[in-house]
Each structure stands twice: as structure tokens, then as C-alpha cells.
Amino acid sequence: MVTSAIQVLIPVADGFEDMEVVNSCDILRRAGLKVILAGLDAGLVTGGRGLRLQPDALLADVLSVDIDVILLPGGNEGVQRLAAHPPLIQLLQERHRRGQIIAAICAAPGMLVTHHLLDGRQVTAYPGTLDPQSSDYTYQESAVVVDGPLVTSRGPGTAMDFALTLVELLLGPEKRRETEAPLQRSTS
């Protein structure tokens, strides 16, 4: 498979939602995208269900790399750790100013709302993460919501649709179909 020049950064911290990281990384790589799992610290990172991953890089070492998409996985503890990492927040704010793609699933949209990165957008998140009555954004209960350069999704059960939506957004509907077909997803 020829790897695309498109790069996706997935920052991971202890407490990440296992399914969201694994499903997203796997599907994006199947589509030929270059995915960089970046840890906040050196060494293994442990998900909320005990999955241990060895990140490809340290986040500090890839902050200046030309990234096309930042994908923020959920998992409350992991999101709290990511949200407390100022260099990542600065990168997200800069991407927002430039209109570059930010994708967030599950609890991760909550860290974006704190910095007004959801303002004026259609969004979704894990139930209870965002205020459905907020006047800052329009909350939807859809599995995946795309509003310009912002892609949000609800949780572990929507992770596959989330990743496939990113494939379609970045590489087109034919590449999505090509990536999705061998997955043998249920159509019922």
C-alpha cells in the first residue's frame, strides 16, 4: 500500500479510551494515512481499560511537524491529561485560527469548549460532556458531526464511523468505500 502524505496526529495520555484510539488508528492506516501516536511522556501509555500502547513519538517532538489532522481521543482521564498540556492547547488554538482540521470524540470535545474552539459550530460528544442547551454551539445527538474543519463524535461505539468519516473527508468517498468494504460491517 502506498502511504499518503497526509499525516494525522493522535495525542495519547494515560486513561485514553482504548477503542477510540485503536479503531481510529487502524482505519486511518488501512486507508493509507500516516498516523502518529504521540505520548505526553516517554514509555508506554495505558488506556482506561488497561490496553498498553507504545507511542510512535513524544508529543513535544512532533509539535512542529506539518500535521493535517489532530485527532483527540476520549476517555475522561486521558482527556484531562491532554487538556492540562499547554503545548497541545496552543497547537489546537493555532489550528483553530488557521481553519485546520481538528477531530474530537467522546469526552475530547469538552476540552475544546473550554478554549472556545467549538463556538458557532454544530457538534456532538459523549452524553453529559457538553451542555446541549449552550448558546456557544449547536449540540446534536448524531454519531458523527462535521462542521467545516471540526469533526466530532459521541464515543467508543461511533469510533469506526468517526474514522471512516475522516477517511472520506481527507481522501474522498471512493477511498472510504474501499477502506470500509473489507471490514465486513453489519448493514442491519
C-alpha positions as a Python dict, from the first residue, in 0.01 Angstrom:
ca = {
    (1, 'M'): (0, 0, 0),
    (2, 'V'): (125, 348, -83),
    (3, 'T'): (110, 572, 221),
    (4, 'S'): (-49, 911, 173),
    (5, 'A'): (141, 1228, 251),
    (6, 'I'): (-150, 1320, 478),
    (7, 'Q'): (-50, 1300, 844),
    (8, 'V'): (-280, 1252, 1141),
    (9, 'L'): (-157, 1318, 1494),
    (10, 'I'): (-327, 1130, 1778),
    (11, 'P'): (-203, 1252, 2116),
    (12, 'V'): (-243, 983, 2384),
    (13, 'A'): (-225, 1007, 2761),
    (14, 'D'): (-288, 755, 3036),
    (15, 'G'): (-661, 696, 3063),
    (16, 'F'): (-736, 724, 2689),
    (17, 'E'): (-1044, 540, 2558),
    (18, 'D'): (-895, 219, 2416),
    (19, 'M'): (-1146, 157, 2134),
    (20, 'E'): (-1131, 513, 2007),
    (21, 'V'): (-753, 513, 1971),
    (22, 'V'): (-722, 162, 1828),
    (23, 'N'): (-1016, 186, 1585),
    (24, 'S'): (-919, 531, 1461),
    (25, 'C'): (-551, 447, 1419),
    (26, 'D'): (-626, 117, 1246),
    (27, 'I'): (-881, 252, 999),
    (28, 'L'): (-678, 560, 911),
    (29, 'R'): (-370, 345, 849),
    (30, 'R'): (-575, 99, 639),
    (31, 'A'): (-669, 398, 423),
    (32, 'G'): (-301, 478, 375),
    (33, 'L'): (-279, 781, 601),
    (34, 'K'): (30, 835, 813),
    (35, 'V'): (-81, 821, 1176),
    (36, 'I'): (147, 934, 1456),
    (37, 'L'): (54, 823, 1807),
    (38, 'A'): (224, 1077, 2031),
    (39, 'G'): (260, 1035, 2407),
    (40, 'L'): (296, 1317, 2654),
    (41, 'D'): (584, 1133, 2822),
    (42, 'A'): (831, 862, 2719),
    (43, 'G'): (727, 500, 2755),
    (44, 'L'): (406, 304, 2741),
    (45, 'V'): (67, 471, 2774),
    (46, 'T'): (-218, 284, 2944),
    (47, 'G'): (-577, 315, 2831),
    (48, 'G'): (-879, 327, 3057),
    (49, 'R'): (-943, -46, 3002),
    (50, 'G'): (-580, -146, 3055),
    (51, 'L'): (-456, -155, 2694),
    (52, 'R'): (-90, -54, 2686),
    (53, 'L'): (48, 120, 2378),
    (54, 'Q'): (394, 231, 2279),
    (55, 'P'): (352, 572, 2113),
    (56, 'D'): (541, 639, 1790),
    (57, 'A'): (683, 965, 1924),
    (58, 'L'): (680, 1214, 2206),
    (59, 'L'): (427, 1491, 2152),
    (60, 'A'): (697, 1752, 2219),
    (61, 'D'): (899, 1612, 1927),
    (62, 'V'): (616, 1637, 1673),
    (63, 'L'): (454, 1970, 1765),
    (64, 'S'): (634, 2142, 1477),
    (65, 'V'): (567, 1865, 1221),
    (66, 'D'): (330, 1956, 937),
    (67, 'I'): (16, 1773, 1052),
    (68, 'D'): (-307, 1767, 851),
    (69, 'V'): (-539, 1647, 1129),
    (70, 'I'): (-522, 1633, 1506),
    (71, 'L'): (-746, 1359, 1639),
    (72, 'L'): (-828, 1383, 2009),
    (73, 'P'): (-947, 1056, 2163),
    (74, 'G'): (-1177, 1044, 2460),
    (75, 'G'): (-1154, 876, 2796),
    (76, 'N'): (-1206, 1118, 3086),
    (77, 'E'): (-867, 1068, 3250),
    (78, 'G'): (-681, 1087, 2920),
    (79, 'V'): (-869, 1400, 2814),
    (80, 'Q'): (-792, 1566, 3148),
    (81, 'R'): (-424, 1494, 3098),
    (82, 'L'): (-430, 1625, 2740),
    (83, 'A'): (-622, 1936, 2848),
    (84, 'A'): (-357, 2009, 3110),
    (85, 'H'): (-77, 2006, 2850),
    (86, 'P'): (-23, 2372, 2743),
    (87, 'P'): (177, 2299, 2425),
    (88, 'L'): (-111, 2085, 2292),
    (89, 'I'): (-366, 2354, 2378),
    (90, 'Q'): (-154, 2615, 2199),
    (91, 'L'): (-133, 2390, 1893),
    (92, 'L'): (-510, 2339, 1893),
    (93, 'Q'): (-572, 2713, 1924),
    (94, 'E'): (-336, 2785, 1635),
    (95, 'R'): (-502, 2518, 1417),
    (96, 'H'): (-841, 2666, 1502),
    (97, 'R'): (-725, 3015, 1399),
    (98, 'R'): (-597, 2873, 1068),
    (99, 'G'): (-913, 2671, 998),
    (100, 'Q'): (-725, 2338, 1007),
    (101, 'I'): (-892, 2007, 1087),
    (102, 'I'): (-946, 1910, 1448),
    (103, 'A'): (-1129, 1585, 1522),
    (104, 'A'): (-1253, 1505, 1874),
    (105, 'I'): (-1450, 1208, 2004),
    (106, 'C'): (-1626, 1119, 2329),
    (107, 'A'): (-1506, 1345, 2615),
    (108, 'A'): (-1249, 1528, 2400),
    (109, 'P'): (-1490, 1798, 2271),
    (110, 'G'): (-1512, 1907, 2636),
    (111, 'M'): (-1150, 2022, 2629),
    (112, 'L'): (-1224, 2224, 2314),
    (113, 'V'): (-1524, 2405, 2462),
    (114, 'T'): (-1308, 2536, 2746),
    (115, 'H'): (-1097, 2726, 2493),
    (116, 'H'): (-1393, 2837, 2276),
    (117, 'L'): (-1289, 2612, 1988),
    (118, 'L'): (-1646, 2491, 1939),
    (119, 'D'): (-1805, 2836, 1922),
    (120, 'G'): (-2055, 2871, 1638),
    (121, 'R'): (-2022, 2506, 1534),
    (122, 'Q'): (-2251, 2204, 1508),
    (123, 'V'): (-2106, 1944, 1750),
    (124, 'T'): (-2162, 1618, 1931),
    (125, 'A'): (-1988, 1444, 2221),
    (126, 'Y'): (-2033, 1174, 2481),
    (127, 'P'): (-2362, 1239, 2666),
    (128, 'G'): (-2307, 1475, 2958),
    (129, 'T'): (-1978, 1614, 2822),
    (130, 'L'): (-2128, 1925, 2662),
    (131, 'D'): (-2427, 2138, 2754),
    (132, 'P'): (-2695, 2060, 2493),
    (133, 'Q'): (-2855, 2399, 2567),
    (134, 'S'): (-2539, 2608, 2516),
    (135, 'S'): (-2570, 2918, 2303),
    (136, 'D'): (-2200, 2890, 2207),
    (137, 'Y'): (-2251, 2589, 1976),
    (138, 'T'): (-2536, 2371, 1845),
    (139, 'Y'): (-2538, 2028, 2004),
    (140, 'Q'): (-2658, 1727, 1803),
    (141, 'E'): (-2705, 1364, 1904),
    (142, 'S'): (-2567, 1232, 1574),
    (143, 'A'): (-2292, 967, 1572),
    (144, 'V'): (-2056, 1199, 1384),
    (145, 'V'): (-2089, 1569, 1308),
    (146, 'V'): (-1875, 1752, 1053),
    (147, 'D'): (-1886, 2131, 1058),
    (148, 'G'): (-1613, 2280, 843),
    (149, 'P'): (-1275, 2178, 984),
    (150, 'L'): (-1428, 2038, 1304),
    (151, 'V'): (-1526, 1671, 1327),
    (152, 'T'): (-1685, 1543, 1649),
    (153, 'S'): (-1824, 1208, 1753),
    (154, 'R'): (-2004, 1051, 2050),
    (155, 'G'): (-1797, 764, 2189),
    (156, 'P'): (-1646, 416, 2157),
    (157, 'G'): (-1942, 279, 1961),
    (158, 'T'): (-1909, 554, 1699),
    (159, 'A'): (-1528, 532, 1665),
    (160, 'M'): (-1540, 335, 1340),
    (161, 'D'): (-1784, 580, 1178),
    (162, 'F'): (-1571, 867, 1309),
    (163, 'A'): (-1254, 730, 1148),
    (164, 'L'): (-1431, 641, 822),
    (165, 'T'): (-1576, 994, 808),
    (166, 'L'): (-1220, 1130, 837),
    (167, 'V'): (-1110, 899, 554),
    (168, 'E'): (-1390, 1035, 337),
    (169, 'L'): (-1316, 1394, 432),
    (170, 'L'): (-945, 1358, 356),
    (171, 'L'): (-943, 1112, 65),
    (172, 'G'): (-1296, 1108, -76),
    (173, 'P'): (-1599, 876, -76),
    (174, 'E'): (-1440, 611, -300),
    (175, 'K'): (-1148, 568, -57),
    (176, 'R'): (-1396, 539, 228),
    (177, 'R'): (-1583, 262, 44),
    (178, 'E'): (-1255, 88, -40),
    (179, 'T'): (-1143, 106, 324),
    (180, 'E'): (-1480, 7, 469),
    (181, 'A'): (-1564, -291, 244),
    (182, 'P'): (-1312, -540, 390),
    (183, 'L'): (-1426, -452, 744),
    (184, 'Q'): (-1747, -652, 685),
    (185, 'R'): (-1959, -412, 889),
    (186, 'S'): (-2316, -514, 957),
    (187, 'T'): (-2572, -333, 745),
    (188, 'S'): (-2868, -428, 966),
}
